[in-house]
């Protein structure tokens, strides 16, 4: 999967935040947790995003729904956990 970087906005619809430890920083790491098969060609992934700076450490969880289309897995939606 490839995500194209766009201009920084006040609220990021993928991470559901605009309050990063360092304004404009993207997550420093992520972890994929539980994976559920919702239907043939459709899955739901738990993704935990991590930020850290000198003053605080944070993590946020999102649920990513993916669909298989033309032998490629695509992000269909991102839900706040």
mmCIF file of the N, C-alpha and C atoms, coordinates in Angstrom:
data_MODEL
# 
_entry.id   MODEL 
# 
loop_
_atom_site.group_PDB 
_atom_site.id 
_atom_site.type_symbol 
_atom_site.label_atom_id 
_atom_site.label_alt_id 
_atom_site.label_comp_id 
_atom_site.label_asym_id 
_atom_site.label_entity_id 
_atom_site.label_seq_id 
_atom_site.pdbx_PDB_ins_code 
_atom_site.Cartn_x 
_atom_site.Cartn_y 
_atom_site.Cartn_z 
_atom_site.occupancy 
_atom_site.B_iso_or_equiv 
_atom_site.pdbx_formal_charge 
_atom_site.auth_seq_id 
_atom_site.auth_comp_id 
_atom_site.auth_asym_id 
_atom_site.auth_atom_id 
_atom_site.pdbx_PDB_model_num 
ATOM 1   N N  . UNK A 1 1  ? 0.833   -1.175  0.000  1.00 0.00 ? 1  UNK A N  1 
ATOM 2   C CA . UNK A 1 1  ? 0.000   0.000   0.000  1.00 0.00 ? 1  UNK A CA 1 
ATOM 3   C C  . UNK A 1 1  ? 0.879   1.239   0.000  1.00 0.00 ? 1  UNK A C  1 
ATOM 4   N N  . UNK A 1 2  ? 0.490   2.216   -0.750 1.00 0.00 ? 2  UNK A N  1 
ATOM 5   C CA . UNK A 1 2  ? 1.225   3.478   -0.812 1.00 0.00 ? 2  UNK A CA 1 
ATOM 6   C C  . UNK A 1 2  ? 0.245   4.603   -0.550 1.00 0.00 ? 2  UNK A C  1 
ATOM 7   N N  . UNK A 1 3  ? 0.593   5.473   0.360  1.00 0.00 ? 3  UNK A N  1 
ATOM 8   C CA . UNK A 1 3  ? -0.210  6.655   0.643  1.00 0.00 ? 3  UNK A CA 1 
ATOM 9   C C  . UNK A 1 3  ? 0.570   7.866   0.170  1.00 0.00 ? 3  UNK A C  1 
ATOM 10  N N  . UNK A 1 4  ? -0.067  8.708   -0.577 1.00 0.00 ? 4  UNK A N  1 
ATOM 11  C CA . UNK A 1 4  ? 0.594   9.905   -1.065 1.00 0.00 ? 4  UNK A CA 1 
ATOM 12  C C  . UNK A 1 4  ? 0.499   10.997  -0.018 1.00 0.00 ? 4  UNK A C  1 
ATOM 13  N N  . UNK A 1 5  ? 1.621   11.620  0.297  1.00 0.00 ? 5  UNK A N  1 
ATOM 14  C CA . UNK A 1 5  ? 1.653   12.686  1.292  1.00 0.00 ? 5  UNK A CA 1 
ATOM 15  C C  . UNK A 1 5  ? 1.031   13.942  0.700  1.00 0.00 ? 5  UNK A C  1 
ATOM 16  N N  . UNK A 1 6  ? 0.157   14.555  1.440  1.00 0.00 ? 6  UNK A N  1 
ATOM 17  C CA . UNK A 1 6  ? -0.475  15.788  0.979  1.00 0.00 ? 6  UNK A CA 1 
ATOM 18  C C  . UNK A 1 6  ? -0.097  16.917  1.933  1.00 0.00 ? 6  UNK A C  1 
ATOM 19  N N  . UNK A 1 7  ? -0.624  18.089  1.692  1.00 0.00 ? 7  UNK A N  1 
ATOM 20  C CA . UNK A 1 7  ? -0.316  19.220  2.565  1.00 0.00 ? 7  UNK A CA 1 
ATOM 21  C C  . UNK A 1 7  ? -0.885  18.979  3.957  1.00 0.00 ? 7  UNK A C  1 
ATOM 22  N N  . UNK A 1 8  ? -0.215  19.519  4.965  1.00 0.00 ? 8  UNK A N  1 
ATOM 23  C CA . UNK A 1 8  ? -0.649  19.356  6.354  1.00 0.00 ? 8  UNK A CA 1 
ATOM 24  C C  . UNK A 1 8  ? -1.904  20.181  6.586  1.00 0.00 ? 8  UNK A C  1 
ATOM 25  N N  . UNK A 1 9  ? -2.899  19.548  7.196  1.00 0.00 ? 9  UNK A N  1 
ATOM 26  C CA . UNK A 1 9  ? -4.153  20.214  7.504  1.00 0.00 ? 9  UNK A CA 1 
ATOM 27  C C  . UNK A 1 9  ? -4.299  20.288  9.017  1.00 0.00 ? 9  UNK A C  1 
ATOM 28  N N  . UNK A 1 10 ? -5.301  21.022  9.459  1.00 0.00 ? 10 UNK A N  1 
ATOM 29  C CA . UNK A 1 10 ? -5.543  21.136  10.897 1.00 0.00 ? 10 UNK A CA 1 
ATOM 30  C C  . UNK A 1 10 ? -5.994  19.814  11.503 1.00 0.00 ? 10 UNK A C  1 
ATOM 31  N N  . UNK A 1 11 ? -6.696  18.991  10.730 1.00 0.00 ? 11 UNK A N  1 
ATOM 32  C CA . UNK A 1 11 ? -7.218  17.717  11.223 1.00 0.00 ? 11 UNK A CA 1 
ATOM 33  C C  . UNK A 1 11 ? -6.918  16.646  10.194 1.00 0.00 ? 11 UNK A C  1 
ATOM 34  N N  . UNK A 1 12 ? -6.226  15.605  10.600 1.00 0.00 ? 12 UNK A N  1 
ATOM 35  C CA . UNK A 1 12 ? -5.860  14.514  9.703  1.00 0.00 ? 12 UNK A CA 1 
ATOM 36  C C  . UNK A 1 12 ? -6.936  13.431  9.766  1.00 0.00 ? 12 UNK A C  1 
ATOM 37  N N  . UNK A 1 13 ? -7.628  13.158  8.670  1.00 0.00 ? 13 UNK A N  1 
ATOM 38  C CA . UNK A 1 13 ? -8.712  12.174  8.701  1.00 0.00 ? 13 UNK A CA 1 
ATOM 39  C C  . UNK A 1 13 ? -8.229  10.741  8.872  1.00 0.00 ? 13 UNK A C  1 
ATOM 40  N N  . UNK A 1 14 ? -6.951  10.465  8.659  1.00 0.00 ? 14 UNK A N  1 
ATOM 41  C CA . UNK A 1 14 ? -6.454  9.104   8.852  1.00 0.00 ? 14 UNK A CA 1 
ATOM 42  C C  . UNK A 1 14 ? -6.134  8.829   10.317 1.00 0.00 ? 14 UNK A C  1 
ATOM 43  N N  . UNK A 1 15 ? -5.518  9.785   10.994 1.00 0.00 ? 15 UNK A N  1 
ATOM 44  C CA . UNK A 1 15 ? -5.130  9.592   12.397 1.00 0.00 ? 15 UNK A CA 1 
ATOM 45  C C  . UNK A 1 15 ? -6.151  10.174  13.369 1.00 0.00 ? 15 UNK A C  1 
ATOM 46  N N  . UNK A 1 16 ? -7.147  10.890  12.863 1.00 0.00 ? 16 UNK A N  1 
ATOM 47  C CA . UNK A 1 16 ? -8.210  11.500  13.671 1.00 0.00 ? 16 UNK A CA 1 
ATOM 48  C C  . UNK A 1 16 ? -7.654  12.459  14.725 1.00 0.00 ? 16 UNK A C  1 
ATOM 49  N N  . UNK A 1 17 ? -6.655  13.236  14.334 1.00 0.00 ? 17 UNK A N  1 
ATOM 50  C CA . UNK A 1 17 ? -6.104  14.217  15.258 1.00 0.00 ? 17 UNK A CA 1 
ATOM 51  C C  . UNK A 1 17 ? -5.479  15.374  14.492 1.00 0.00 ? 17 UNK A C  1 
ATOM 52  N N  . UNK A 1 18 ? -5.299  16.460  15.157 1.00 0.00 ? 18 UNK A N  1 
ATOM 53  C CA . UNK A 1 18 ? -4.540  17.588  14.652 1.00 0.00 ? 18 UNK A CA 1 
ATOM 54  C C  . UNK A 1 18 ? -3.542  17.992  15.718 1.00 0.00 ? 18 UNK A C  1 
ATOM 55  N N  . UNK A 1 19 ? -3.593  17.293  16.863 1.00 0.00 ? 19 UNK A N  1 
ATOM 56  C CA . UNK A 1 19 ? -2.747  17.592  18.014 1.00 0.00 ? 19 UNK A CA 1 
ATOM 57  C C  . UNK A 1 19 ? -1.647  16.540  18.117 1.00 0.00 ? 19 UNK A C  1 
ATOM 58  N N  . UNK A 1 20 ? -0.612  16.706  17.288 1.00 0.00 ? 20 UNK A N  1 
ATOM 59  C CA . UNK A 1 20 ? 0.522   15.801  17.336 1.00 0.00 ? 20 UNK A CA 1 
ATOM 60  C C  . UNK A 1 20 ? 1.508   16.296  18.379 1.00 0.00 ? 20 UNK A C  1 
ATOM 61  N N  . UNK A 1 21 ? 2.332   15.398  18.941 1.00 0.00 ? 21 UNK A N  1 
ATOM 62  C CA . UNK A 1 21 ? 3.336   15.873  19.899 1.00 0.00 ? 21 UNK A CA 1 
ATOM 63  C C  . UNK A 1 21 ? 4.187   17.010  19.331 1.00 0.00 ? 21 UNK A C  1 
ATOM 64  N N  . UNK A 1 22 ? 4.620   16.913  18.091 1.00 0.00 ? 22 UNK A N  1 
ATOM 65  C CA . UNK A 1 22 ? 5.310   18.012  17.406 1.00 0.00 ? 22 UNK A CA 1 
ATOM 66  C C  . UNK A 1 22 ? 4.428   18.389  16.239 1.00 0.00 ? 22 UNK A C  1 
ATOM 67  N N  . UNK A 1 23 ? 3.868   19.579  16.261 1.00 0.00 ? 23 UNK A N  1 
ATOM 68  C CA . UNK A 1 23 ? 2.913   19.991  15.233 1.00 0.00 ? 23 UNK A CA 1 
ATOM 69  C C  . UNK A 1 23 ? 3.427   19.629  13.843 1.00 0.00 ? 23 UNK A C  1 
ATOM 70  N N  . UNK A 1 24 ? 2.625   18.907  13.094 1.00 0.00 ? 24 UNK A N  1 
ATOM 71  C CA . UNK A 1 24 ? 2.996   18.520  11.745 1.00 0.00 ? 24 UNK A CA 1 
ATOM 72  C C  . UNK A 1 24 ? 3.728   17.195  11.659 1.00 0.00 ? 24 UNK A C  1 
ATOM 73  N N  . UNK A 1 25 ? 4.115   16.612  12.816 1.00 0.00 ? 25 UNK A N  1 
ATOM 74  C CA . UNK A 1 25 ? 4.782   15.314  12.785 1.00 0.00 ? 25 UNK A CA 1 
ATOM 75  C C  . UNK A 1 25 ? 3.784   14.217  12.449 1.00 0.00 ? 25 UNK A C  1 
ATOM 76  N N  . UNK A 1 26 ? 4.239   13.278  11.687 1.00 0.00 ? 26 UNK A N  1 
ATOM 77  C CA . UNK A 1 26 ? 3.442   12.096  11.418 1.00 0.00 ? 26 UNK A CA 1 
ATOM 78  C C  . UNK A 1 26 ? 3.859   11.028  12.415 1.00 0.00 ? 26 UNK A C  1 
ATOM 79  N N  . UNK A 1 27 ? 3.084   9.979   12.559 1.00 0.00 ? 27 UNK A N  1 
ATOM 80  C CA . UNK A 1 27 ? 3.452   8.943   13.536 1.00 0.00 ? 27 UNK A CA 1 
ATOM 81  C C  . UNK A 1 27 ? 4.872   8.442   13.324 1.00 0.00 ? 27 UNK A C  1 
ATOM 82  N N  . UNK A 1 28 ? 5.555   8.164   14.437 1.00 0.00 ? 28 UNK A N  1 
ATOM 83  C CA . UNK A 1 28 ? 6.926   7.669   14.386 1.00 0.00 ? 28 UNK A CA 1 
ATOM 84  C C  . UNK A 1 28 ? 6.958   6.171   14.120 1.00 0.00 ? 28 UNK A C  1 
ATOM 85  N N  . UNK A 1 29 ? 5.889   5.473   14.493 1.00 0.00 ? 29 UNK A N  1 
ATOM 86  C CA . UNK A 1 29 ? 5.809   4.028   14.300 1.00 0.00 ? 29 UNK A CA 1 
ATOM 87  C C  . UNK A 1 29 ? 4.344   3.620   14.314 1.00 0.00 ? 29 UNK A C  1 
ATOM 88  N N  . UNK A 1 30 ? 4.093   2.422   13.833 1.00 0.00 ? 30 UNK A N  1 
ATOM 89  C CA . UNK A 1 30 ? 2.755   1.877   13.919 1.00 0.00 ? 30 UNK A CA 1 
ATOM 90  C C  . UNK A 1 30 ? 2.841   0.380   14.115 1.00 0.00 ? 30 UNK A C  1 
ATOM 91  N N  . UNK A 1 31 ? 1.753   -0.198  14.595 1.00 0.00 ? 31 UNK A N  1 
ATOM 92  C CA . UNK A 1 31 ? 1.673   -1.641  14.799 1.00 0.00 ? 31 UNK A CA 1 
ATOM 93  C C  . UNK A 1 31 ? 0.312   -2.113  14.325 1.00 0.00 ? 31 UNK A C  1 
ATOM 94  N N  . UNK A 1 32 ? 0.309   -3.176  13.576 1.00 0.00 ? 32 UNK A N  1 
ATOM 95  C CA . UNK A 1 32 ? -0.953  -3.778  13.143 1.00 0.00 ? 32 UNK A CA 1 
ATOM 96  C C  . UNK A 1 32 ? -1.303  -4.849  14.160 1.00 0.00 ? 32 UNK A C  1 
ATOM 97  N N  . UNK A 1 33 ? -2.511  -4.755  14.684 1.00 0.00 ? 33 UNK A N  1 
ATOM 98  C CA . UNK A 1 33 ? -2.956  -5.713  15.683 1.00 0.00 ? 33 UNK A CA 1 
ATOM 99  C C  . UNK A 1 33 ? -3.902  -6.733  15.079 1.00 0.00 ? 33 UNK A C  1 
ATOM 100 N N  . UNK A 1 34 ? -5.051  -6.837  15.663 1.00 0.00 ? 34 UNK A N  1 
ATOM 101 C CA . UNK A 1 34 ? -6.032  -7.837  15.255 1.00 0.00 ? 34 UNK A CA 1 
ATOM 102 C C  . UNK A 1 34 ? -6.492  -7.624  13.814 1.00 0.00 ? 34 UNK A C  1 
ATOM 103 N N  . UNK A 1 35 ? -6.672  -8.715  13.109 1.00 0.00 ? 35 UNK A N  1 
ATOM 104 C CA . UNK A 1 35 ? -7.179  -8.682  11.740 1.00 0.00 ? 35 UNK A CA 1 
ATOM 105 C C  . UNK A 1 35 ? -8.412  -9.565  11.676 1.00 0.00 ? 35 UNK A C  1 
ATOM 106 N N  . UNK A 1 36 ? -9.514  -9.027  11.167 1.00 0.00 ? 36 UNK A N  1 
ATOM 107 C CA . UNK A 1 36 ? -10.756 -9.784  11.028 1.00 0.00 ? 36 UNK A CA 1 
ATOM 108 C C  . UNK A 1 36 ? -11.135 -9.864  9.556  1.00 0.00 ? 36 UNK A C  1 
ATOM 109 N N  . UNK A 1 37 ? -11.559 -11.038 9.123  1.00 0.00 ? 37 UNK A N  1 
ATOM 110 C CA . UNK A 1 37 ? -12.098 -11.201 7.778  1.00 0.00 ? 37 UNK A CA 1 
ATOM 111 C C  . UNK A 1 37 ? -13.597 -10.934 7.879  1.00 0.00 ? 37 UNK A C  1 
ATOM 112 N N  . UNK A 1 38 ? -14.068 -9.874  7.220  1.00 0.00 ? 38 UNK A N  1 
ATOM 113 C CA . UNK A 1 38 ? -15.479 -9.518  7.270  1.00 0.00 ? 38 UNK A CA 1 
ATOM 114 C C  . UNK A 1 38 ? -16.279 -10.247 6.198  1.00 0.00 ? 38 UNK A C  1 
ATOM 115 N N  . UNK A 1 39 ? -15.642 -10.496 5.072  1.00 0.00 ? 39 UNK A N  1 
ATOM 116 C CA . UNK A 1 39 ? -16.252 -11.186 3.941  1.00 0.00 ? 39 UNK A CA 1 
ATOM 117 C C  . UNK A 1 39 ? -15.110 -11.545 2.994  1.00 0.00 ? 39 UNK A C  1 
ATOM 118 N N  . UNK A 1 40 ? -15.343 -12.413 2.030  1.00 0.00 ? 40 UNK A N  1 
ATOM 119 C CA . UNK A 1 40 ? -14.282 -12.674 1.063  1.00 0.00 ? 40 UNK A CA 1 
ATOM 120 C C  . UNK A 1 40 ? -13.876 -11.370 0.370  1.00 0.00 ? 40 UNK A C  1 
ATOM 121 N N  . UNK A 1 41 ? -12.598 -11.037 0.452  1.00 0.00 ? 41 UNK A N  1 
ATOM 122 C CA . UNK A 1 41 ? -12.111 -9.807  -0.167 1.00 0.00 ? 41 UNK A CA 1 
ATOM 123 C C  . UNK A 1 41 ? -12.329 -8.556  0.657  1.00 0.00 ? 41 UNK A C  1 
ATOM 124 N N  . UNK A 1 42 ? -12.688 -8.707  1.944  1.00 0.00 ? 42 UNK A N  1 
ATOM 125 C CA . UNK A 1 42 ? -12.872 -7.540  2.816  1.00 0.00 ? 42 UNK A CA 1 
ATOM 126 C C  . UNK A 1 42 ? -12.361 -7.875  4.216  1.00 0.00 ? 42 UNK A C  1 
ATOM 127 N N  . UNK A 1 43 ? -11.442 -7.032  4.728  1.00 0.00 ? 43 UNK A N  1 
ATOM 128 C CA . UNK A 1 43 ? -10.882 -7.253  6.057  1.00 0.00 ? 43 UNK A CA 1 
ATOM 129 C C  . UNK A 1 43 ? -10.949 -5.977  6.889  1.00 0.00 ? 43 UNK A C  1 
ATOM 130 N N  . UNK A 1 44 ? -10.743 -6.160  8.177  1.00 0.00 ? 44 UNK A N  1 
ATOM 131 C CA . UNK A 1 44 ? -10.695 -5.040  9.119  1.00 0.00 ? 44 UNK A CA 1 
ATOM 132 C C  . UNK A 1 44 ? -9.434  -5.213  9.958  1.00 0.00 ? 44 UNK A C  1 
ATOM 133 N N  . UNK A 1 45 ? -8.577  -4.186  9.969  1.00 0.00 ? 45 UNK A N  1 
ATOM 134 C CA . UNK A 1 45 ? -7.310  -4.232  10.694 1.00 0.00 ? 45 UNK A CA 1 
ATOM 135 C C  . UNK A 1 45 ? -7.287  -3.208  11.812 1.00 0.00 ? 45 UNK A C  1 
ATOM 136 N N  . UNK A 1 46 ? -6.804  -3.606  12.956 1.00 0.00 ? 46 UNK A N  1 
ATOM 137 C CA . UNK A 1 46 ? -6.541  -2.684  14.052 1.00 0.00 ? 46 UNK A CA 1 
ATOM 138 C C  . UNK A 1 46 ? -5.145  -2.117  13.821 1.00 0.00 ? 46 UNK A C  1 
ATOM 139 N N  . UNK A 1 47 ? -5.006  -0.792  13.777 1.00 0.00 ? 47 UNK A N  1 
ATOM 140 C CA . UNK A 1 47 ? -3.706  -0.149  13.595 1.00 0.00 ? 47 UNK A CA 1 
ATOM 141 C C  . UNK A 1 47 ? -3.491  0.808   14.757 1.00 0.00 ? 47 UNK A C  1 
ATOM 142 N N  . UNK A 1 48 ? -2.365  0.657   15.432 1.00 0.00 ? 48 UNK A N  1 
ATOM 143 C CA . UNK A 1 48 ? -2.011  1.542   16.547 1.00 0.00 ? 48 UNK A CA 1 
ATOM 144 C C  . UNK A 1 48 ? -0.866  2.430   16.083 1.00 0.00 ? 48 UNK A C  1 
ATOM 145 N N  . UNK A 1 49 ? -1.056  3.740   16.199 1.00 0.00 ? 49 UNK A N  1 
ATOM 146 C CA . UNK A 1 49 ? -0.086  4.742   15.756 1.00 0.00 ? 49 UNK A CA 1 
ATOM 147 C C  . UNK A 1 49 ? 0.620   5.317   16.977 1.00 0.00 ? 49 UNK A C  1 
ATOM 148 N N  . UNK A 1 50 ? 1.939   5.500   16.888 1.00 0.00 ? 50 UNK A N  1 
ATOM 149 C CA . UNK A 1 50 ? 2.741   5.975   18.024 1.00 0.00 ? 50 UNK A CA 1 
ATOM 150 C C  . UNK A 1 50 ? 3.469   7.271   17.684 1.00 0.00 ? 50 UNK A C  1 
ATOM 151 N N  . UNK A 1 51 ? 3.425   8.227   18.612 1.00 0.00 ? 51 UNK A N  1 
ATOM 152 C CA . UNK A 1 51 ? 4.188   9.477   18.530 1.00 0.00 ? 51 UNK A CA 1 
ATOM 153 C C  . UNK A 1 51 ? 5.012   9.584   19.797 1.00 0.00 ? 51 UNK A C  1 
ATOM 154 N N  . UNK A 1 52 ? 6.166   10.208  19.707 1.00 0.00 ? 52 UNK A N  1 
ATOM 155 C CA . UNK A 1 52 ? 6.979   10.455  20.905 1.00 0.00 ? 52 UNK A CA 1 
ATOM 156 C C  . UNK A 1 52 ? 7.849   11.678  20.657 1.00 0.00 ? 52 UNK A C  1 
ATOM 157 N N  . UNK A 1 53 ? 7.928   12.533  21.660 1.00 0.00 ? 53 UNK A N  1 
ATOM 158 C CA . UNK A 1 53 ? 8.876   13.636  21.630 1.00 0.00 ? 53 UNK A CA 1 
ATOM 159 C C  . UNK A 1 53 ? 9.495   13.761  23.020 1.00 0.00 ? 53 UNK A C  1 
ATOM 160 N N  . UNK A 1 54 ? 10.176  14.858  23.288 1.00 0.00 ? 54 UNK A N  1 
ATOM 161 C CA . UNK A 1 54 ? 10.853  15.026  24.572 1.00 0.00 ? 54 UNK A CA 1 
ATOM 162 C C  . UNK A 1 54 ? 9.886   15.198  25.739 1.00 0.00 ? 54 UNK A C  1 
ATOM 163 N N  . UNK A 1 55 ? 8.620   15.528  25.457 1.00 0.00 ? 55 UNK A N  1 
ATOM 164 C CA . UNK A 1 55 ? 7.685   15.871  26.523 1.00 0.00 ? 55 UNK A CA 1 
ATOM 165 C C  . UNK A 1 55 ? 6.559   14.869  26.724 1.00 0.00 ? 55 UNK A C  1 
ATOM 166 N N  . UNK A 1 56 ? 6.208   14.145  25.687 1.00 0.00 ? 56 UNK A N  1 
ATOM 167 C CA . UNK A 1 56 ? 5.111   13.204  25.849 1.00 0.00 ? 56 UNK A CA 1 
ATOM 168 C C  . UNK A 1 56 ? 5.208   12.070  24.831 1.00 0.00 ? 56 UNK A C  1 
ATOM 169 N N  . UNK A 1 57 ? 4.518   11.013  25.161 1.00 0.00 ? 57 UNK A N  1 
ATOM 170 C CA . UNK A 1 57 ? 4.441   9.842   24.292 1.00 0.00 ? 57 UNK A CA 1 
ATOM 171 C C  . UNK A 1 57 ? 2.961   9.503   24.163 1.00 0.00 ? 57 UNK A C  1 
ATOM 172 N N  . UNK A 1 58 ? 2.503   9.312   22.937 1.00 0.00 ? 58 UNK A N  1 
ATOM 173 C CA . UNK A 1 58 ? 1.083   9.048   22.731 1.00 0.00 ? 58 UNK A CA 1 
ATOM 174 C C  . UNK A 1 58 ? 0.879   7.919   21.751 1.00 0.00 ? 58 UNK A C  1 
ATOM 175 N N  . UNK A 1 59 ? -0.276  7.304   21.861 1.00 0.00 ? 59 UNK A N  1 
ATOM 176 C CA . UNK A 1 59 ? -0.682  6.327   20.878 1.00 0.00 ? 59 UNK A CA 1 
ATOM 177 C C  . UNK A 1 59 ? -2.169  6.506   20.606 1.00 0.00 ? 59 UNK A C  1 
ATOM 178 N N  . UNK A 1 60 ? -2.557  6.235   19.375 1.00 0.00 ? 60 UNK A N  1 
ATOM 179 C CA . UNK A 1 60 ? -3.950  6.303   18.971 1.00 0.00 ? 60 UNK A CA 1 
ATOM 180 C C  . UNK A 1 60 ? -4.251  5.049   18.178 1.00 0.00 ? 60 UNK A C  1 
ATOM 181 N N  . UNK A 1 61 ? -5.476  4.594   18.275 1.00 0.00 ? 61 UNK A N  1 
ATOM 182 C CA . UNK A 1 61 ? -5.887  3.391   17.573 1.00 0.00 ? 61 UNK A CA 1 
ATOM 183 C C  . UNK A 1 61 ? -6.934  3.739   16.527 1.00 0.00 ? 61 UNK A C  1 
ATOM 184 N N  . UNK A 1 62 ? -6.770  3.179   15.334 1.00 0.00 ? 62 UNK A N  1 
ATOM 185 C CA . UNK A 1 62 ? -7.765  3.318   14.279 1.00 0.00 ? 62 UNK A CA 1 
ATOM 186 C C  . UNK A 1 62 ? -8.066  1.930   13.720 1.00 0.00 ? 62 UNK A C  1 
ATOM 187 N N  . UNK A 1 63 ? -9.221  1.803   13.118 1.00 0.00 ? 63 UNK A N  1 
ATOM 188 C CA . UNK A 1 63 ? -9.622  0.575   12.455 1.00 0.00 ? 63 UNK A CA 1 
ATOM 189 C C  . UNK A 1 63 ? -9.630  0.857   10.955 1.00 0.00 ? 63 UNK A C  1 
ATOM 190 N N  . UNK A 1 64 ? -8.881  0.057   10.200 1.00 0.00 ? 64 UNK A N  1 
ATOM 191 C CA . UNK A 1 64 ? -8.764  0.242   8.762  1.00 0.00 ? 64 UNK A CA 1 
ATOM 192 C C  . UNK A 1 64 ? -9.502  -0.907  8.068  1.00 0.00 ? 64 UNK A C  1 
ATOM 193 N N  . UNK A 1 65 ? -10.497 -0.557  7.262  1.00 0.00 ? 65 UNK A N  1 
ATOM 194 C CA . UNK A 1 65 ? -11.193 -1.563  6.473  1.00 0.00 ? 65 UNK A CA 1 
ATOM 195 C C  . UNK A 1 65 ? -10.590 -1.567  5.074  1.00 0.00 ? 65 UNK A C  1 
ATOM 196 N N  . UNK A 1 66 ? -10.242 -2.757  4.600  1.00 0.00 ? 66 UNK A N  1 
ATOM 197 C CA . UNK A 1 66 ? -9.632  -2.897  3.280  1.00 0.00 ? 66 UNK A CA 1 
ATOM 198 C C  . UNK A 1 66 ? -10.490 -3.809  2.401  1.00 0.00 ? 66 UNK A C  1 
ATOM 199 N N  . UNK A 1 67 ? -10.396 -3.586  1.111  1.00 0.00 ? 67 UNK A N  1 
ATOM 200 C CA . UNK A 1 67 ? -11.093 -4.436  0.144  1.00 0.00 ? 67 UNK A CA 1 
ATOM 201 C C  . UNK A 1 67 ? -10.094 -4.875  -0.920 1.00 0.00 ? 67 UNK A C  1 
ATOM 202 N N  . UNK A 1 68 ? -10.320 -6.050  -1.451 1.00 0.00 ? 68 UNK A N  1 
ATOM 203 C CA . UNK A 1 68 ? -9.456  -6.546  -2.525 1.00 0.00 ? 68 UNK A CA 1 
ATOM 204 C C  . UNK A 1 68 ? -10.125 -6.217  -3.852 1.00 0.00 ? 68 UNK A C  1 
ATOM 205 N N  . UNK A 1 69 ? -9.397  -5.500  -4.685 1.00 0.00 ? 69 UNK A N  1 
ATOM 206 C CA . UNK A 1 69 ? -9.924  -5.070  -5.973 1.00 0.00 ? 69 UNK A CA 1 
ATOM 207 C C  . UNK A 1 69 ? -8.832  -5.253  -7.020 1.00 0.00 ? 69 UNK A C  1 
ATOM 208 N N  . UNK A 1 70 ? -9.090  -6.038  -8.034 1.00 0.00 ? 70 UNK A N  1 
ATOM 209 C CA . UNK A 1 70 ? -8.108  -6.310  -9.091 1.00 0.00 ? 70 UNK A CA 1 
ATOM 210 C C  . UNK A 1 70 ? -6.786  -6.823  -8.525 1.00 0.00 ? 70 UNK A C  1 
ATOM 211 N N  . UNK A 1 71 ? -6.845  -7.780  -7.601 1.00 0.00 ? 71 UNK A N  1 
ATOM 212 C CA . UNK A 1 71 ? -5.676  -8.397  -6.966 1.00 0.00 ? 71 UNK A CA 1 
ATOM 213 C C  . UNK A 1 71 ? -4.834  -7.427  -6.140 1.00 0.00 ? 71 UNK A C  1 
ATOM 214 N N  . UNK A 1 72 ? -5.393  -6.293  -5.738 1.00 0.00 ? 72 UNK A N  1 
ATOM 215 C CA . UNK A 1 72 ? -4.708  -5.330  -4.872 1.00 0.00 ? 72 UNK A CA 1 
ATOM 216 C C  . UNK A 1 72 ? -5.595  -5.049  -3.671 1.00 0.00 ? 72 UNK A C  1 
ATOM 217 N N  . UNK A 1 73 ? -4.983  -4.904  -2.495 1.00 0.00 ? 73 UNK A N  1 
ATOM 218 C CA . UNK A 1 73 ? -5.718  -4.531  -1.291 1.00 0.00 ? 73 UNK A CA 1 
ATOM 219 C C  . UNK A 1 73 ? -5.723  -3.009  -1.180 1.00 0.00 ? 73 UNK A C  1 
ATOM 220 N N  . UNK A 1 74 ? -6.909  -2.424  -1.072 1.00 0.00 ? 74 UNK A N  1 
ATOM 221 C CA . UNK A 1 74 ? -7.077  -0.976  -0.990 1.00 0.00 ? 74 UNK A CA 1 
ATOM 222 C C  . UNK A 1 74 ? -7.751  -0.597  0.304  1.00 0.00 ? 74 UNK A C  1 
ATOM 223 N N  . UNK A 1 75 ? -7.387  0.560   0.853  1.00 0.00 ? 75 UNK A N  1 
ATOM 224 C CA . UNK A 1 75 ? -8.064  1.074   2.041  1.00 0.00 ? 75 UNK A CA 1 
ATOM 225 C C  . UNK A 1 75 ? -9.438  1.575   1.614  1.00 0.00 ? 75 UNK A C  1 
ATOM 226 N N  . UNK A 1 76 ? -10.469 1.029   2.239  1.00 0.00 ? 76 UNK A N  1 
ATOM 227 C CA . UNK A 1 76 ? -11.838 1.422   1.935  1.00 0.00 ? 76 UNK A CA 1 
ATOM 228 C C  . UNK A 1 76 ? -12.329 2.501   2.902  1.00 0.00 ? 76 UNK A C  1 
ATOM 229 N N  . UNK A 1 77 ? -11.957 2.338   4.179  1.00 0.00 ? 77 UNK A N  1 
ATOM 230 C CA . UNK A 1 77 ? -12.344 3.345   5.171  1.00 0.00 ? 77 UNK A CA 1 
ATOM 231 C C  . UNK A 1 77 ? -11.443 3.250   6.389  1.00 0.00 ? 77 UNK A C  1 
ATOM 232 N N  . UNK A 1 78 ? -11.395 4.347   7.139  1.00 0.00 ? 78 UNK A N  1 
ATOM 233 C CA . UNK A 1 78 ? -10.650 4.418   8.392  1.00 0.00 ? 78 UNK A CA 1 
ATOM 234 C C  . UNK A 1 78 ? -11.621 4.890   9.453  1.00 0.00 ? 78 UNK A C  1 
ATOM 235 N N  . UNK A 1 79 ? -11.727 4.125   10.533 1.00 0.00 ? 79 UNK A N  1 
ATOM 236 C CA . UNK A 1 79 ? -12.684 4.421   11.597 1.00 0.00 ? 79 UNK A CA 1 
ATOM 237 C C  . UNK A 1 79 ? -11.945 4.726   12.890 1.00 0.00 ? 79 UNK A C  1 
ATOM 238 N N  . UNK A 1 80 ? -12.473 5.638   13.649 1.00 0.00 ? 80 UNK A N  1 
ATOM 239 C CA . UNK A 1 80 ? -11.899 5.956   14.962 1.00 0.00 ? 80 UNK A CA 1 
ATOM 240 C C  . UNK A 1 80 ? -12.282 4.844   15.933 1.00 0.00 ? 80 UNK A C  1 
ATOM 241 N N  . UNK A 1 81 ? -11.344 4.438   16.750 1.00 0.00 ? 81 UNK A N  1 
ATOM 242 C CA . UNK A 1 81 ? -11.612 3.413   17.759 1.00 0.00 ? 81 UNK A CA 1 
ATOM 243 C C  . UNK A 1 81 ? -11.954 4.082   19.053 1.00 0.00 ? 81 UNK A C  1 
# 
